[in-house]
Amino acid sequence: MPHIKNALIRYRVIDKALSNTYNPYPTKLDLRYACEMELYGDTNGKHISDSTIEKDLYAMRQELDAPIEYSKRYKGYYYEDPNFTINEKPLSEDDIASIQFALSTLSQFKETEMFQQFGFALNKIIDRVNLDSDSRGKDTDIDQYIQFEKSTVAKGNEYLKPLLSAIQKQHIAYFTYESFVTQIRKQRKVTPLLLKEYNNRWYLICYDSVKEKVITYALDRISDLEIIEQQAEKPADFKPELFFRHSIGITASADARPEKIVFIASNIASKYINSQPFHESQKIIEEDENRTMFELFALVSEELIRELLSYGGDVQVLKPDGLKDELMKRIQKMRENYNL
């Protein structure tokens, strides 16, 4: 990815140099120095070679239809069409299809308060893409071809923006929280650390001053939020990129320890499970024509338990014993519910 990104930057630098009427006909060395200065802040020649510039010029001609020519008289490069620039290159049909797909996903969140500040920019992009598509005589109503899972604006989403600001500025937050289990409402004082979405719901991961540990709170159960402009210290050991690495769903804890989980799935169920793994650590350790044995290393969580139960009798957990026992309790409860 860095190589692709650097190449795109070089294309822009070369385009700018070829369009510069105050310094026309740049040489290969001029282009190389300009690219090095843009990417590395120097022109010592250690980073970009002449062959790299030659490849860039060739790629711009082939991929971007850039009318780049070489002047023997001035010993430099120029655009045969002086009005050409890669910044004005029209979108291809593949570009439009990809952008429309992405915009259809983003459009679901346009009414969410946190994203409303981007609504104008999003509408401008949508209009531009539709215009490009219309100019090619294409049907722009992508809903006729693709239907996305609908995301409703859940209660508590109005807190996304202030909580994000509190995280960025390390401010303290006060709110009232209602437990699903006890239905008791309690006042909380926290240091917001991270916002995370799961199953169309938003959650706040924060350091709770009373419990003195990192806790996850669902935004739809928060009320009376107040942000205090008082600096709070983040836990030194909290790293957002690592906090959920062993998690399935939203359940995570610095105290919990991941376990090796082994289970068997029937032939059909295994195909679904293999195509949409429960966790990134999931792997197949044994398989035959009738069943597949999987192994993963993760936290035993409510989300994992519900995923396993959703497959009914097509999945059998072998390890660990604690997970097996919990599944058997729930299966027995299900039997009792149906008088079996």
BABA-431444 format. One line per 4 residues: number of its first residue (from 1); for each residue x, y, z of C-alpha. Coordinates in Angstrom, 1 decimal, always signed. Layout:
N
NUM> X Y Z; ...
// end
This chain:
340
1> +0.0 +0.0 +0.0; +2.8 +2.6 +0.8; +4.3 +1.9 -2.7; +0.9 +2.6 -4.4
5> +0.4 +5.7 -2.3; +3.9 +7.0 -3.1; +3.3 +6.4 -6.8; +0.0 +8.4 -6.8
9> +1.8 +11.2 -5.0; +4.5 +11.2 -7.6; +1.9 +11.3 -10.4; +0.4 +14.5 -8.8
13> +3.9 +16.1 -8.5; +4.7 +15.3 -12.1; +1.3 +16.6 -13.3; +1.9 +19.8 -11.4
17> +5.4 +20.2 -12.9; +4.2 +19.5 -16.5; +1.4 +22.1 -16.0; +3.7 +24.8 -14.6
21> +3.9 +27.5 -17.3; +6.5 +29.4 -15.3; +9.0 +26.6 -15.5; +8.1 +24.6 -18.7
25> +9.8 +21.5 -20.1; +11.0 +19.9 -16.8; +13.8 +17.4 -17.3; +13.8 +13.9 -15.8
29> +16.1 +15.2 -13.1; +13.7 +18.1 -12.4; +10.9 +15.7 -12.0; +12.9 +13.4 -9.8
33> +14.0 +16.3 -7.5; +10.4 +17.5 -7.3; +9.1 +14.1 -6.2; +11.9 +13.6 -3.7
37> +11.3 +17.0 -2.1; +7.5 +16.3 -1.8; +8.0 +12.8 -0.4; +11.2 +13.0 +1.6
41> +12.0 +16.7 +2.0; +15.4 +16.5 +0.3; +16.9 +16.0 -3.2; +19.9 +13.9 -2.4
45> +18.9 +11.2 -5.0; +18.8 +8.3 -2.5; +15.1 +7.6 -2.7; +14.0 +7.9 -6.3
49> +15.8 +6.8 -9.4; +15.6 +7.9 -13.0; +14.0 +4.5 -13.9; +11.3 +5.2 -11.4
53> +10.4 +8.5 -13.1; +10.5 +6.7 -16.5; +8.0 +4.1 -15.2; +5.8 +6.9 -13.7
57> +5.7 +8.7 -17.0; +4.8 +5.5 -18.8; +2.1 +4.6 -16.3; +0.6 +8.1 -16.6
61> +0.4 +7.7 -20.3; -1.1 +4.2 -20.2; -3.4 +4.4 -17.2; -4.4 +8.1 -17.1
65> -4.2 +8.9 -20.8; -1.8 +11.7 -20.0; -0.5 +13.2 -23.3; +3.1 +13.4 -22.2
69> +5.6 +14.2 -24.8; +9.4 +14.9 -24.9; +10.8 +18.0 -26.6; +14.1 +17.4 -28.2
73> +14.5 +21.2 -28.7; +14.0 +22.1 -25.0; +15.2 +18.7 -23.7; +12.3 +18.3 -21.3
77> +8.8 +16.9 -21.0; +5.5 +18.6 -21.6; +1.7 +18.0 -22.1; +0.8 +18.0 -25.8
81> -2.6 +19.3 -24.6; -1.7 +22.3 -22.4; -5.1 +22.1 -20.7; -4.7 +18.5 -19.6
85> -4.4 +17.6 -15.9; -5.0 +14.4 -14.1; -7.0 +16.3 -11.5; -9.7 +16.7 -14.2
89> -9.7 +13.1 -15.4; -13.3 +11.9 -15.5; -14.3 +8.9 -13.4; -14.3 +5.5 -15.1
93> -17.4 +3.3 -15.0; -15.6 +1.0 -12.5; -14.7 +4.1 -10.3; -18.4 +5.2 -10.3
97> -19.7 +1.7 -9.4; -17.2 +1.4 -6.5; -18.0 +4.9 -5.2; -21.8 +4.4 -5.5
101> -21.5 +1.2 -3.5; -19.5 +3.0 -0.8; -21.9 +6.0 -0.8; -24.9 +3.8 -0.4
105> -23.4 +2.5 +2.8; -22.4 +5.9 +4.1; -25.9 +7.4 +3.3; -27.4 +5.2 +5.9
109> -25.7 +7.3 +8.6; -26.4 +10.7 +7.2; -29.1 +11.5 +9.8; -26.9 +10.5 +12.7
113> -25.9 +13.7 +14.5; -22.2 +12.8 +14.6; -22.2 +12.5 +10.8; -24.5 +15.4 +9.9
117> -21.5 +17.8 +9.7; -20.4 +15.7 +6.7; -23.8 +15.7 +5.1; -23.1 +18.6 +2.7
121> -19.8 +17.1 +1.5; -21.5 +13.7 +1.1; -24.3 +15.2 -0.9; -21.8 +16.9 -3.2
125> -20.0 +13.6 -3.8; -23.3 +11.8 -4.5; -24.3 +14.6 -7.0; -20.9 +14.4 -8.8
129> -21.0 +10.7 -9.0; -24.6 +10.7 -10.3; -23.7 +13.3 -12.9; -20.8 +11.3 -14.1
133> -23.0 +8.2 -14.3; -25.8 +10.1 -16.1; -23.3 +11.4 -18.7; -22.7 +7.7 -19.6
137> -26.4 +6.9 -19.8; -26.4 +4.7 -16.8; -29.2 +4.1 -14.3; -28.0 +5.7 -11.1
141> -30.6 +4.1 -8.8; -28.3 +1.6 -7.1; -31.1 +0.5 -4.8; -32.6 -1.4 -7.8
145> -29.6 -3.7 -7.7; -28.2 -3.7 -4.2; -30.1 -3.7 -0.8; -28.1 -3.0 +2.3
149> -28.9 -4.0 +5.8; -30.8 -1.1 +7.3; -29.2 +0.8 +10.2; -31.6 +2.6 +12.4
153> -30.6 +5.6 +14.4; -30.6 +4.1 +17.9; -31.2 +5.9 +21.2; -28.0 +7.4 +22.6
157> -26.4 +8.2 +19.2; -26.8 +11.9 +20.0; -24.0 +11.4 +22.5; -21.5 +10.3 +19.9
161> -20.2 +13.8 +19.1; -19.7 +15.1 +22.7; -18.1 +11.8 +23.7; -15.8 +11.8 +20.8
165> -14.7 +15.3 +21.8; -14.2 +14.2 +25.4; -12.0 +11.4 +24.2; -9.9 +13.7 +22.1
169> -9.5 +16.3 +24.8; -9.3 +13.8 +27.7; -12.2 +15.4 +29.5; -14.3 +13.7 +32.3
173> -17.9 +12.6 +31.6; -20.8 +12.2 +34.0; -24.0 +10.3 +33.1; -26.7 +8.2 +34.5
177> -26.6 +4.5 +33.4; -29.4 +1.9 +33.6; -28.5 -1.7 +33.9; -30.4 -4.2 +31.8
181> -30.0 -6.8 +34.5; -31.0 -4.9 +37.6; -32.9 -2.0 +36.0; -31.1 +0.2 +38.5
185> -30.0 +3.7 +37.4; -26.7 +4.9 +38.8; -24.6 +8.0 +38.3; -21.2 +7.3 +36.7
189> -18.0 +9.4 +36.5; -15.7 +8.2 +33.7; -12.8 +9.0 +31.5; -14.0 +8.2 +27.9
193> -11.4 +6.2 +26.0; -13.0 +4.7 +22.9; -16.3 +4.5 +20.9; -17.1 +1.2 +19.3
197> -20.0 +0.0 +17.1; -21.3 -3.5 +17.3; -24.6 -4.8 +15.7; -25.8 -1.3 +14.9
201> -25.3 -0.1 +18.5; -22.7 +2.2 +19.9; -20.7 +1.6 +23.0; -18.4 +3.7 +25.2
205> -15.3 +2.1 +26.6; -14.1 +4.2 +29.5; -12.3 +4.2 +32.8; -14.8 +4.2 +35.6
209> -13.6 +6.2 +38.6; -15.7 +4.3 +41.1; -15.0 +0.8 +39.9; -11.4 +1.8 +39.1
213> -11.2 -0.2 +35.9; -12.1 +0.0 +32.2; -15.8 -0.6 +31.6; -18.0 -0.8 +28.5
217> -21.3 +1.2 +28.6; -24.0 +1.0 +25.9; -25.0 +4.5 +24.6; -28.7 +3.6 +24.5
221> -28.7 +3.2 +28.3; -27.0 +6.5 +29.0; -28.9 +9.6 +30.0; -28.1 +13.1 +31.4
225> -24.7 +13.2 +29.8; -22.5 +16.0 +31.0; -18.9 +16.7 +29.9; -16.6 +18.5 +32.3
229> -13.7 +20.4 +30.9; -11.3 +18.8 +33.4; -8.3 +16.9 +32.3; -8.3 +13.2 +33.2
233> -5.5 +10.7 +33.1; -6.0 +7.8 +30.7; -4.9 +4.4 +32.0; -1.3 +3.9 +30.9
237> -1.9 +0.3 +29.8; -5.0 +1.0 +27.7; -4.3 +0.6 +24.0; -7.4 +0.9 +21.7
241> -5.8 -1.2 +19.0; -5.2 -4.1 +21.4; -8.2 -3.9 +23.8; -10.5 -6.0 +21.6
245> -8.0 -8.2 +19.9; -9.3 -11.4 +21.7; -12.9 -10.3 +21.7; -15.9 -11.6 +19.9
249> -18.4 -8.8 +19.9; -18.3 -6.0 +22.5; -17.2 -8.0 +25.5; -13.6 -7.2 +26.6
253> -11.8 -6.8 +29.8; -8.2 -6.2 +30.9; -8.8 -8.8 +33.6; -10.2 -11.6 +31.4
257> -8.0 -14.1 +29.7; -8.5 -15.6 +26.3; -8.9 -19.4 +26.1; -8.4 -22.1 +23.4
261> -11.8 -22.9 +22.1; -12.3 -26.1 +20.1; -15.6 -27.1 +18.4; -16.9 -29.4 +15.7
265> -19.4 -28.3 +13.0; -21.4 -30.3 +10.6; -20.6 -30.2 +6.9; -23.0 -27.4 +5.9
269> -22.5 -25.3 +9.1; -18.8 -25.5 +8.8; -19.0 -23.8 +5.4; -20.9 -20.8 +6.9
273> -18.5 -20.7 +9.9; -15.4 -20.9 +7.7; -16.7 -18.1 +5.4; -17.6 -15.8 +8.4
277> -15.2 -16.7 +11.2; -16.1 -16.0 +14.8; -12.7 -14.5 +15.4; -9.5 -13.7 +13.4
281> -7.6 -16.5 +15.2; -10.1 -19.2 +14.0; -8.5 -22.0 +12.0; -9.4 -25.5 +10.8
285> -7.4 -28.2 +12.6; -9.2 -31.3 +11.2; -11.8 -32.1 +8.6; -13.5 -34.9 +6.6
289> -16.5 -35.1 +4.4; -19.0 -35.0 +7.3; -17.6 -32.5 +9.8; -14.9 -29.9 +10.5
293> -13.0 -29.2 +13.7; -12.2 -25.6 +14.4; -9.9 -23.9 +16.9; -9.7 -20.3 +18.0
297> -8.1 -18.3 +20.8; -10.5 -15.8 +22.3; -12.5 -14.6 +25.3; -15.5 -16.7 +26.2
301> -18.3 -14.1 +25.9; -22.0 -13.8 +25.7; -21.6 -13.0 +22.0; -19.7 -16.2 +21.3
305> -22.2 -18.3 +23.3; -25.1 -16.9 +21.3; -23.3 -17.4 +18.0; -22.6 -21.1 +18.9
309> -26.3 -21.6 +20.0; -27.5 -20.1 +16.8; -26.2 -23.2 +15.0; -28.3 -25.5 +17.2
313> -27.3 -29.2 +16.9; -24.9 -28.5 +14.0; -22.1 -27.4 +16.4; -20.5 -29.3 +19.4
317> -18.0 -27.6 +21.7; -15.2 -29.8 +22.9; -13.1 -27.2 +24.9; -13.0 -25.5 +27.3
321> -15.2 -27.2 +30.0; -16.5 -23.9 +31.3; -18.0 -23.0 +27.9; -19.4 -26.5 +27.5
325> -21.1 -26.3 +30.9; -22.7 -22.9 +30.1; -24.0 -24.2 +26.8; -25.5 -27.3 +28.5
329> -27.2 -25.1 +31.1; -28.8 -23.0 +28.4; -29.8 -26.0 +26.3; -31.5 -27.5 +29.4
333> -33.3 -24.3 +30.0; -34.5 -24.4 +26.4; -35.8 -27.9 +26.9; -37.7 -26.8 +30.0
337> -39.2 -23.9 +28.1; -40.8 -26.4 +25.6; -41.6 -29.0 +28.3; -39.1 -31.5 +26.9
// end
